Amino acid sequence: MFRIPITVVRTVPAAEDDGCAWRERATIESGGVLRRFIEIPQGATWADLTLRRLDEETDRRVVLHMMQHLDERAYDDHMVRQYLWFEDSSEELRSMAVEGGGTLEVTIAHYWSVPGPADYEIAVQFHGIQPSASSVVLPGGDPVAMLHV
């Protein structure tokens, strides 16, 4: 006999309260990892992640990784991986392009060398513009005169 491990990913639904799709307060231990999978609403083209530190005990280093898996596309084109340094209670904002209808993986890891837990508020907001092919409006006038400086 043999075993086949199966992983089931449950996504967090995108709720539109306060213009924010997802918000959570979390305590992350030293070396701890917080991982969430968030549904991207249809029509979204950008995701903004705001990470706010809630305590001021000691300086903190955090690894942030956001990624959307898209078939037949390179991972590097649809991900953000950065080290963030919090010296006191502060806030960091990071944005990335997304495609609506998919899943955004958000991973926040508390750097291993910083002792003790830390409290954070994490929020993700989606926004975007989808052009409509039904009507296109172009300004009239002489294009050469418009470009003349």
Solvent accessible surface area in square Angstrom, and as a share of the most:
residue,aa,sasa,rsa
1,M,242,1.08
2,F,167,0.70
3,R,226,0.83
4,I,124,0.63
5,P,125,0.79
6,I,145,0.73
7,T,120,0.70
8,V,119,0.69
9,V,74,0.43
10,R,211,0.77
11,T,50,0.29
12,V,42,0.24
13,P,92,0.58
14,A,30,0.24
15,A,54,0.42
16,E,124,0.56
17,D,97,0.50
18,D,135,0.70
19,G,37,0.36
20,C,10,0.06
21,A,4,0.03
22,W,21,0.07
23,R,121,0.44
24,E,40,0.18
25,R,171,0.62
26,A,15,0.12
27,T,82,0.48
28,I,6,0.03
29,E,101,0.45
30,S,44,0.28
31,G,43,0.41
32,G,20,0.19
33,V,89,0.51
34,L,18,0.09
35,R,120,0.44
36,R,75,0.27
37,F,48,0.20
38,I,0,0.00
39,E,74,0.33
40,I,5,0.03
41,P,39,0.24
42,Q,150,0.67
43,G,31,0.30
44,A,6,0.05
45,T,38,0.22
46,W,111,0.39
47,A,0,0.00
48,D,28,0.14
49,L,1,0.00
50,T,31,0.18
51,L,0,0.00
52,R,91,0.33
53,R,2,0.01
54,L,63,0.31
55,D,22,0.11
56,E,121,0.54
57,E,144,0.65
58,T,54,0.31
59,D,60,0.31
60,R,3,0.01
61,R,80,0.29
62,V,0,0.00
63,V,33,0.19
64,L,0,0.00
65,H,44,0.19
66,M,0,0.00
67,M,34,0.15
68,Q,3,0.01
69,H,109,0.49
70,L,29,0.14
71,D,110,0.57
72,E,180,0.81
73,R,122,0.44
74,A,60,0.47
75,Y,119,0.45
76,D,111,0.58
77,D,103,0.53
78,H,26,0.12
79,M,39,0.17
80,V,24,0.14
81,R,151,0.55
82,Q,72,0.32
83,Y,126,0.48
84,L,4,0.02
85,W,126,0.44
86,F,0,0.00
87,E,116,0.52
88,D,80,0.41
89,S,51,0.33
90,S,39,0.25
91,E,86,0.38
92,E,44,0.20
93,L,101,0.50
94,R,62,0.23
95,S,52,0.34
96,M,9,0.04
97,A,48,0.37
98,V,7,0.04
99,E,70,0.31
100,G,29,0.28
101,G,47,0.46
102,G,25,0.24
103,T,48,0.28
104,L,0,0.00
105,E,32,0.14
106,V,2,0.01
107,T,13,0.08
108,I,0,0.00
109,A,23,0.18
110,H,3,0.01
111,Y,53,0.20
112,W,189,0.66
113,S,62,0.40
114,V,13,0.07
115,P,100,0.63
116,G,32,0.31
117,P,62,0.39
118,A,1,0.01
119,D,54,0.28
120,Y,0,0.00
121,E,19,0.09
122,I,0,0.00
123,A,13,0.10
124,V,0,0.00
125,Q,84,0.37
126,F,23,0.10
127,H,84,0.38
128,G,37,0.36
129,I,151,0.76
130,Q,111,0.49
131,P,123,0.77
132,S,69,0.45
133,A,106,0.82
134,S,106,0.68
135,S,79,0.51
136,V,115,0.66
137,V,136,0.78
138,L,143,0.71
139,P,105,0.66
140,G,67,0.64
141,G,66,0.63
142,D,81,0.42
143,P,89,0.56
144,V,111,0.64
145,A,64,0.49
146,M,120,0.54
147,L,145,0.72
148,H,148,0.66
149,V,173,1.00
